[in-house]
Amino acid sequence: QVQLVESGGGLVQPGGSLRLSCLAPRSIFSIAAMKWYRQAPGNQRELLARISPGGSTNYADSVKGRFTISRDNAENTVYLQMNNLKPEDTAVYLCSTDRPGPLKDYWGQGTQVTVSS
């Protein structure tokens, strides 16, 4: 079963930074847009950012200007650079593919980000 692998979460103080990574199989990554989501307890899953295969990006208003999505096509990896983190950013962060047409999309297992002093 195909699965994406996230890493880079942890505990950080307010105002700090983290960079999350998401590794995908090459056969999937090359044609897929990639997305980052987060889900906090009791909340709906929130789409944070999307990056196309060519590098075009979109962001949710809640993270625009603080978070940056990028991808390294040679390493089959998508990143989420998170700066100026706030306690309300505490959540499990997940990546997913966004493949064209009827192709199945895949998810990672999530990585916990906790912002607390």
C-alpha positions in Angstrom: 0.0 0.0 0.0 1.3 3.4 -1.0 1.9 5.8 1.9 3.5 9.2 2.2 6.0 9.7 5.0 6.0 12.9 6.9 8.7 14.1 9.3 9.9 17.2 11.1 7.2 17.8 13.7 7.9 18.5 17.3 7.5 20.9 20.2 8.4 24.6 19.5 7.9 27.8 21.4 5.6 30.5 20.1 7.4 32.5 17.4 9.6 29.6 16.5 9.9 27.7 13.2 9.7 24.2 11.9 10.1 22.6 8.5 8.0 19.6 7.7 8.9 17.1 5.0 6.8 14.6 3.1 8.4 11.9 1.0 6.4 10.2 -1.7 7.2 7.4 -4.2 8.7 8.8 -7.4 6.0 7.2 -9.6 3.3 9.2 -7.8 5.2 12.4 -7.0 6.2 13.4 -10.5 2.6 14.0 -11.8 0.9 15.0 -8.5 0.2 18.3 -7.0 0.8 18.1 -3.3 -1.1 19.4 -0.3 -0.5 20.0 3.4 -3.4 19.8 5.8 -3.7 20.0 9.6 -6.2 18.7 12.1 -6.5 19.7 15.7 -8.6 17.8 18.2 -12.3 18.5 17.7 -11.6 20.5 14.5 -12.2 19.7 10.9 -9.2 18.9 8.7 -7.9 22.2 7.3 -6.2 22.6 3.9 -3.2 24.8 4.4 -1.3 24.9 1.1 -1.0 23.3 -2.3 1.8 23.1 -4.8 1.4 22.1 -8.4 3.9 19.8 -10.2 5.3 23.0 -11.8 5.6 24.8 -8.5 2.6 27.1 -8.4 1.4 27.6 -4.9 -1.8 28.5 -3.0 -2.3 29.1 0.7 -5.1 29.3 3.2 -5.5 32.8 4.7 -4.7 31.4 8.1 -1.1 30.7 7.1 -0.4 33.0 4.3 2.8 35.0 4.9 4.0 32.5 7.6 4.1 29.2 5.9 5.8 28.3 2.6 5.2 25.1 0.6 7.9 23.9 -1.7 8.9 20.7 -3.5 12.1 19.0 -4.6 11.2 16.9 -7.6 14.6 15.2 -7.6 14.0 14.0 -4.0 10.3 13.3 -4.3 9.7 15.5 -1.3 7.4 18.3 -0.5 8.2 20.7 2.4 6.2 23.0 4.6 8.3 25.8 6.2 6.5 27.2 9.1 7.6 30.5 10.7 6.2 32.6 13.5 4.3 29.7 14.9 1.4 30.3 17.2 -0.3 28.1 19.8 -3.2 27.8 17.5 -1.0 26.1 15.0 -0.9 23.1 17.2 -2.2 20.1 15.3 -1.4 17.0 13.4 0.0 17.9 10.0 -0.6 15.7 7.0 0.4 15.7 3.4 -1.5 14.3 0.5 -1.3 14.0 -3.2 -3.7 15.8 -5.5 -3.5 13.7 -8.7 -5.4 14.5 -11.9 -8.7 13.0 -12.9 -9.9 9.7 -11.3 -6.5 8.7 -9.9 -6.5 7.8 -6.3 -4.9 10.1 -3.8 -2.6 9.1 -1.0 -2.0 10.4 2.5 0.7 10.3 5.1 0.3 9.2 8.7 0.7 12.8 10.0 3.3 14.5 12.2 2.4 16.3 15.5 3.3 19.9 15.8 2.9 21.5 19.3 3.5 25.2 19.8 3.8 26.0 23.5 5.9 27.8 25.9 
